[in-house]
């Protein structure tokens, strides 16, 4: 090292870019009317899907790194299309827990 200072922790040297404070991680089952999807690969953890929509009639913002849900969001963009991140037509979807043949639990969407 060039100087006698203590080394920086990684989290300070390479700070994580914050998401919007009102965007929450998808962690539970929900029924959602998806109005917008933005996909990004500019993360440390691979692809991320930012999903805007209505839950119980209230506008909400969500995100997930779940490969399964990111893939479903890619399909939504391909089949429904977007205009600046907003879907051209809202889509009603259910996000739920599924168990794989190996016993792994993961979030899925239909």
Rosetta blueprint (number, residue, H / E / L):
1 X L
2 X L
3 X L
4 X L
5 X L
6 X L
7 X L
8 X L
9 X L
10 X H
11 X H
12 X H
13 X H
14 X L
15 X L
16 X L
17 X L
18 X L
19 X L
20 X L
21 X L
22 X L
23 X E
24 X E
25 X E
26 X L
27 X L
28 X L
29 X L
30 X E
31 X E
32 X E
33 X E
34 X E
35 X E
36 X E
37 X E
38 X E
39 X E
40 X E
41 X L
42 X L
43 X L
44 X L
45 X L
46 X L
47 X L
48 X E
49 X E
50 X E
51 X E
52 X E
53 X E
54 X E
55 X E
56 X L
57 X L
58 X E
59 X E
60 X E
61 X E
62 X E
63 X E
64 X E
65 X L
66 X L
67 X H
68 X H
69 X H
70 X H
71 X H
72 X H
73 X H
74 X H
75 X H
76 X H
77 X H
78 X H
79 X H
80 X H
81 X L
82 X E
83 X E
84 X L
85 X L
86 X E
87 X E
88 X E
89 X E
90 X E
91 X E
92 X E
93 X E
94 X E
95 X E
96 X E
97 X E
98 X E
99 X E
100 X L
101 X L
102 X L
103 X L
104 X L
105 X E
106 X E
107 X E
108 X E
109 X E
110 X L
